[in-house]
């Protein structure tokens, strides 16, 4: 800085610092459930299945966020979930802790309910949790159960009646009735003849007048049915038509059931062909596995600024991180300085004075900087992380060592091995606060021949997809409050 005021680089640095502090403050405010400036306590949950639970998964009590998941480990064949909750929220030994889905995206959340009859859990205590499958898993299982029930209904077996058995029983009853009528036709004829004989006997006696009266009554009823109530004839006629349609429907159902049993048609192939059923089940399992993998992927986006002391310039870095599991991640970074992501030219002047100072030599070197990108694959082994890929648009590799539960790390990167002088080596130390804010400092181009090493220092933030969801969710609330 000179007498004319702040330089452009200093103004840009101050602006970036103020912007980052404002975003960090807003993130801390909206993440009070994940961490808090107030006192907190750590609890451990032993559970059979912790699928979908990652670091920073929300912890809720009675629907209110009180903390977040710190770590997930496998101990003695069971999952142990480490959570950090607010110290003033009581969690008891008889509280019910379970895993649930939240929202249509299937986001996992740890819920705490009830309790109070047993003593309160202290800091560092453990409790048994209740595991359970996700809503999508239960929906797929219900679908499989319904499909199996339909298949059992049609195919039957193992002492269970089938749809075909019902149709067969109806046909058997009808055939039995026909057989009874056919086999007893002579008996029915004899009954009619006996009735005629009885009628003849009744005509030869005092009962003749009674028979005549009954005949008159019968004729009267017949005349009433045929003339006085035509609707009754329509009802009888409609009933005959309905019975005919029922017979046709039963025959159609019988033919369909036979085709399904033989494996003909789409439904018959689906229910009778074991290969088709297995393919359907494999497809559903594949969909379930794919959705489960997507839920476990954690996405992060970050930005940081670094001030290069020897060069007197600001360097900006935009980061995108894809982490499918705890021990591996992919890192994409775009690096340039200052903050305009364009190309620029810088003139470097070296002045050499020949004793006693009467003459001098001036050398100008023109350098063009452009946007560089980094693409790394990283794998973690306990407290060490190894990285390999492209670093600032050239091949390279690196390593990091983590301390104090990842709050502090030391690293080294080596790249650009093809340049005329030595390879580009960069060493650094980084401090991570609240898993969001990151402070970094070190030496860039450590083994350069020109002995103009760049000592740098910077600050940045890294937000996960859960942080972005919370940030987008709190914005409408902020506008309403205003």
Secondary structure, 3 states (H helix, E strand, C coil): CECCECCHHHHHHHHHHHHHHHHHHHHHHHCCCCCCCCCEEEEEEEECCCCCCCCCCEEEECCEEEEEEEEEEEECCEEEEEEEEECCCCCECCCEEEEEEECCCCEEEEEEECCCCCCECCCCCEEECECCCCHHHHHHHHHHHHHHHHHHHHHCECCECCHHHHHHHHHHHHHHHHHHHHHCHHHHHHHHHHHHHHHHHHHCCCCHHHHHHHHHHHHHHHHHHHHHCHHHHHHHHHHHHHHHHHHHHHHHHHHHHHHHHHCCHHHHHHHHCHHHHHHHHHHHHHHHHHHHHHHHCEEEEEEEEEEECCCCEEEEEEEEEEEEECCEEEEEEEEECCCCCCCEEEEEEEEEEECCCCEEEEEEEEEEECCEEEEEEEEEECCEEEEEEEECCEEEEEEEEEECCCCEEEEEEEECCCCCCCCEEEEEEEEEECCCEEEEEEEECCCCCCCCCEEEEEEEEEEEHHHHHHHHHHHHHHHHHC
